[in-house]
């Protein structure tokens, strides 16, 4: 099967060293709009993976908290490989800005006492959320430290 220009399929996942923040691309819209996509990698590809309840919980927490630190968040999406998240924001943005906002958000998440949108009205799988698990992955990622160089720790 040929690669249909899927940016993440061009990344050599055997060489990266998580955790890191990587600017994947800047997309130009037909009316001059720009959207920047980031790879927020928490876990080492092909060696680690989030448990689903913890990842789902961290998605809820980050979707809520990142918007307090970054203007123009479009979406935060979990990666199918369960090693991190994709973040899309309006405008042309740099990884350093996103890394700083991510670290601020994660430090606030460590003190969270409840899960946002943890109910059947706001979430399609509200029973599969783990605040404890989300905090454990957060602690581990912060302890290792997020890099802006995806090939060095």
Residue frames relative to the residue before (quaternion, step in Angstrom):
aa qw qx qy qz dx dy dz
X 1.0000 0.0000 0.0000 0.0000 0.00 0.00 0.00
X 0.3748 -0.7439 0.5069 0.2219 3.57 -0.78 0.95
X 0.5174 -0.6263 0.4894 0.3171 3.54 -1.20 0.65
X 0.2475 -0.7835 0.5593 0.1096 3.58 -0.72 1.09
X 0.6558 -0.5456 0.3017 0.4257 3.57 0.98 0.93
X 0.2774 0.7190 -0.5691 0.2866 3.56 0.86 1.03
X 0.4403 -0.7511 0.4231 0.2509 3.55 -0.29 1.29
X 0.6947 0.4895 -0.3000 0.4334 3.61 0.79 -0.91
X 0.6132 0.5456 -0.3558 0.4469 3.61 1.17 -0.43
X 0.6159 0.5381 -0.3399 0.4643 3.58 1.27 -0.24
X 0.5833 0.5821 -0.3603 0.4370 3.61 1.26 -0.32
X 0.3403 -0.7173 0.5668 0.2201 3.60 -0.88 0.92
X 0.2610 -0.8193 0.4984 0.1109 3.55 -0.14 1.33
X 0.5989 0.5619 -0.3674 0.4365 3.62 1.23 -0.20
X 0.7189 0.4588 -0.2465 0.4603 3.60 1.21 -0.35
X 0.5929 0.5902 -0.3781 0.3964 3.61 1.14 -0.41
X 0.2179 -0.7618 0.5988 0.1169 3.54 -1.26 0.54
X 0.1912 -0.8011 0.5633 0.0660 3.56 -0.31 1.30
X 0.5962 -0.1282 -0.7858 -0.1029 1.53 -2.32 1.00
X 0.0461 0.7900 -0.6094 0.0494 3.54 -1.19 0.67
X 0.2779 -0.6841 0.6372 0.2206 3.51 -1.44 0.14
X 0.0101 -0.8101 0.5835 -0.0559 3.56 -0.71 1.13
X 0.3340 -0.6902 0.5996 0.2290 3.53 -1.00 0.83
X 0.3017 -0.7882 0.5157 0.1476 3.56 -0.55 1.21
X 0.7743 -0.2215 0.2140 0.5527 3.53 0.81 -1.03
X 0.2619 -0.6866 0.6442 0.2123 3.49 -1.42 0.20
X 0.1836 -0.7921 0.5774 0.0742 3.56 -0.67 1.13
X 0.2536 -0.7565 0.5878 0.1335 3.54 -1.02 0.88
X 0.3143 -0.7622 0.5422 0.1619 3.53 -0.73 1.11
X 0.6687 -0.5369 0.3429 0.3835 3.58 -1.22 0.40
X 0.7298 0.3785 -0.2335 0.5193 3.61 1.20 -0.38
X 0.6815 -0.5066 0.2809 0.4473 3.57 1.22 0.46
X 0.4541 0.6727 -0.4613 0.3583 3.59 1.25 0.02
X 0.1729 -0.7582 0.6170 0.1205 3.54 -1.20 0.57
X 0.0798 -0.7547 0.6504 0.0329 3.53 -1.17 0.78
X 0.1628 -0.7756 0.6035 0.0879 3.57 -0.90 0.96
X 0.1884 -0.7725 0.6019 0.0742 3.53 -0.97 0.99
X 0.1207 -0.7998 0.5875 0.0260 3.56 -0.96 0.98
X 0.3178 -0.6841 0.6306 0.1826 3.50 -1.30 0.66
X 0.0793 -0.7736 0.6287 0.0063 3.58 -0.55 1.22
X 0.0269 -0.8509 0.5233 -0.0371 3.54 0.16 1.32
X 0.1972 -0.8066 0.5529 0.0695 3.57 -0.61 1.17
X 0.8174 0.2209 -0.0546 0.5292 3.56 0.94 -0.93
X 0.5748 -0.6115 0.4292 0.3337 3.56 -1.17 0.64
X 0.4556 -0.7021 0.4755 0.2710 3.59 -0.66 1.12
X 0.8552 0.1673 -0.1726 0.4592 3.52 -1.17 0.85
X 0.7064 0.3866 -0.2761 0.5248 3.61 1.27 0.21
X 0.7890 0.1475 -0.0566 0.5937 3.57 1.12 -0.66
X 0.0269 0.7746 -0.6318 -0.0127 3.54 -1.27 0.40
X 0.5337 -0.6111 0.4856 0.3255 3.54 -1.15 0.72
X 0.4331 -0.5901 0.5967 0.3288 3.51 -1.28 0.46
X 0.5927 -0.6316 0.3481 0.3587 3.59 -0.92 0.77
X 0.6627 0.5043 -0.3284 0.4458 3.62 0.89 -0.79
X 0.6527 0.4981 -0.3095 0.4797 3.59 1.03 -0.78
X 0.6667 0.4917 -0.3126 0.4648 3.59 0.90 -0.85
X 0.6366 0.5194 -0.3196 0.4721 3.57 0.98 -0.85
X 0.6539 0.5121 -0.3033 0.4671 3.57 0.99 -0.84
X 0.6712 0.4817 -0.3008 0.4765 3.57 0.92 -0.87
X 0.5869 0.5557 -0.3652 0.4620 3.59 1.11 -0.61
X 0.6571 0.4978 -0.3125 0.4720 3.62 0.88 -0.90
X 0.6893 0.4934 -0.2832 0.4486 3.57 0.84 -1.00
X 0.6945 0.4603 -0.2785 0.4778 3.59 0.90 -0.87
X 0.6109 0.5490 -0.3565 0.4452 3.60 0.98 -0.77
X 0.6753 0.4732 -0.2730 0.4955 3.54 1.08 -0.76
X 0.7666 0.4269 -0.2199 0.4263 3.59 0.64 -1.13
X 0.6238 0.5562 -0.3638 0.4113 3.64 0.91 -0.75
X 0.6251 0.5550 -0.3392 0.4315 3.58 1.07 -0.67
X 0.6069 0.5381 -0.3533 0.4661 3.60 1.24 -0.30
X 0.7705 0.3593 -0.1641 0.5003 3.60 1.22 -0.46
X 0.7515 0.2662 -0.1644 0.5808 3.59 1.26 -0.28
X 0.3099 -0.7280 0.5822 0.1872 3.57 -0.81 1.02
X 0.8274 0.2933 -0.1894 0.4398 3.55 -1.13 0.65
X 0.2859 0.7424 -0.5555 0.2417 3.60 1.05 0.59
X 0.2495 -0.7552 0.5915 0.1321 3.54 -0.90 1.00
X 0.7982 -0.1709 0.1812 0.5485 3.55 0.73 -1.07
X 0.1346 -0.7120 0.6799 0.1125 3.50 -1.32 0.55
X 0.0003 0.8271 -0.5589 0.0594 3.58 -0.60 1.14
X 0.4367 -0.6811 0.5101 0.2920 3.59 -0.95 0.78
X 0.4606 -0.6508 0.5256 0.2966 3.55 -1.13 0.67
X 0.5595 -0.6220 0.4358 0.3317 3.56 -1.04 0.73
X 0.6554 0.5123 -0.3088 0.4610 3.60 1.12 -0.60
X 0.3632 -0.7788 0.4344 0.2698 3.56 1.39 -0.14
X 0.4931 0.6361 -0.4587 0.3766 3.59 0.95 0.90
X 0.8124 -0.0602 0.0452 0.5782 3.59 1.24 -0.11
X 0.4891 -0.6432 0.5190 0.2787 3.51 -1.34 -0.41
X 0.3013 -0.6790 0.6263 0.2364 3.51 -1.35 0.35
X 0.1210 -0.7693 0.6256 0.0461 3.52 -1.04 0.88
X 0.0915 -0.7774 0.6213 0.0348 3.58 -0.88 1.00
X 0.0098 -0.7984 0.6006 -0.0431 3.56 -0.91 1.00
X 0.5371 -0.5995 0.4859 0.3406 3.54 -1.22 0.55
X 0.7817 0.3384 -0.2620 0.4537 3.54 -1.13 0.74
X 0.5198 -0.5986 0.5014 0.3466 3.51 -1.34 0.16
X 0.0072 0.8291 -0.5517 0.0908 3.55 -0.39 1.28
X 0.4097 -0.7094 0.5291 0.2215 3.54 -1.27 0.51
X 0.6164 -0.5829 0.3991 0.3478 3.55 -1.17 0.67
X 0.6007 0.5808 -0.3652 0.4105 3.62 1.02 -0.73
X 0.6445 0.5174 -0.3125 0.4682 3.61 0.97 -0.86
X 0.6795 0.4878 -0.2853 0.4679 3.57 0.93 -0.92
X 0.6247 0.5403 -0.3351 0.4534 3.59 0.98 -0.82
X 0.6633 0.5015 -0.3075 0.4626 3.60 0.89 -0.90
X 0.6710 0.4850 -0.2928 0.4783 3.59 0.95 -0.86
X 0.6273 0.5329 -0.3325 0.4603 3.58 1.02 -0.77
X 0.6795 0.4864 -0.2976 0.4617 3.58 0.86 -0.92
X 0.6197 0.5192 -0.3431 0.4782 3.61 1.00 -0.73
X 0.6669 0.5120 -0.2958 0.4534 3.56 0.89 -0.96
X 0.6765 0.4977 -0.2983 0.4535 3.57 0.89 -0.91
X 0.6363 0.5167 -0.3343 0.4652 3.59 1.01 -0.69
X 0.6356 0.4948 -0.3247 0.4956 3.59 1.08 -0.62
X 0.6231 0.5545 -0.3308 0.4415 3.58 1.01 -0.81
X 0.5898 0.5845 -0.3706 0.4161 3.61 1.06 -0.66
X 0.7260 0.4064 -0.2306 0.5046 3.59 1.17 -0.57
X 0.4039 0.7333 -0.4692 0.2811 3.61 1.25 0.05
X 0.2202 -0.7859 0.5668 0.1122 3.54 -1.00 0.84
X 0.7855 0.1486 -0.1125 0.5901 3.57 1.29 -0.12
X 0.4739 -0.6632 0.5163 0.2626 3.49 -1.31 0.50
X 0.3914 -0.7140 0.5173 0.2634 3.63 -0.74 0.95
X 0.8633 0.1270 -0.1050 0.4770 3.56 -1.19 0.69
X 0.3681 0.7381 -0.4807 0.2976 3.58 1.04 0.77
X 0.5517 0.5683 -0.4233 0.4399 3.55 0.62 1.16
X 0.6616 -0.5608 0.3360 0.3673 3.54 -1.19 0.48
X 0.6080 0.5477 -0.3662 0.4431 3.61 1.14 -0.38
X 0.7862 0.3597 -0.1659 0.4744 3.60 0.87 -0.96
X 0.7841 0.2499 -0.1200 0.5554 3.62 1.19 -0.33
X 0.4306 -0.7345 0.4776 0.2167 3.54 -0.96 0.91
X 0.7789 0.1469 -0.1146 0.5988 3.61 1.25 -0.09
X 0.0392 0.8814 -0.4692 0.0384 3.54 0.97 0.99
X 0.6094 0.5607 -0.3637 0.4266 3.62 1.15 -0.34
X 0.6981 0.4375 -0.2533 0.5070 3.59 1.25 -0.38
X 0.4356 0.6466 -0.4884 0.3920 3.55 0.63 1.23
X 0.0382 -0.8016 0.5964 0.0189 3.59 -0.95 0.83
X 0.3037 -0.7449 0.5730 0.1568 3.55 -0.52 1.21
X 0.6391 0.5284 -0.3232 0.4559 3.58 0.92 -0.88
X 0.6861 0.4867 -0.2850 0.4595 3.59 0.82 -0.98
X 0.6303 0.5310 -0.3304 0.4601 3.58 0.98 -0.85
X 0.6711 0.4943 -0.2963 0.4664 3.58 0.95 -0.85
X 0.6339 0.5320 -0.3378 0.4483 3.61 1.00 -0.73
X 0.6641 0.4735 -0.3047 0.4919 3.60 0.92 -0.84
X 0.6136 0.5472 -0.3376 0.4583 3.58 1.07 -0.75
X 0.6511 0.5179 -0.3113 0.4592 3.60 0.87 -0.94
X 0.6844 0.4980 -0.2897 0.4468 3.57 0.86 -0.99
X 0.6657 0.4977 -0.3083 0.4627 3.59 0.92 -0.85
X 0.6640 0.4937 -0.3080 0.4695 3.59 0.93 -0.84
X 0.6267 0.5398 -0.3337 0.4522 3.57 1.03 -0.76
X 0.6804 0.4640 -0.2780 0.4944 3.60 0.98 -0.85
X 0.3516 -0.7529 0.4764 0.2871 3.57 1.10 -0.74
X 0.3654 -0.7202 0.5529 0.2049 3.55 -0.98 0.92
X 0.2269 -0.7768 0.5783 0.1032 3.55 -0.89 0.99
X 0.3716 -0.6809 0.5718 0.2671 3.54 -1.28 0.35
X 0.6465 0.4286 -0.3084 0.5507 3.59 1.33 -0.14
X 0.3235 -0.8062 0.4638 0.1739 3.56 -0.32 1.23
X 0.7096 0.4577 -0.2595 0.4687 3.61 1.22 -0.29
X 0.7530 0.3103 -0.1999 0.5448 3.59 1.26 -0.05
X 0.2500 -0.7371 0.6085 0.1543 3.54 -1.16 0.61
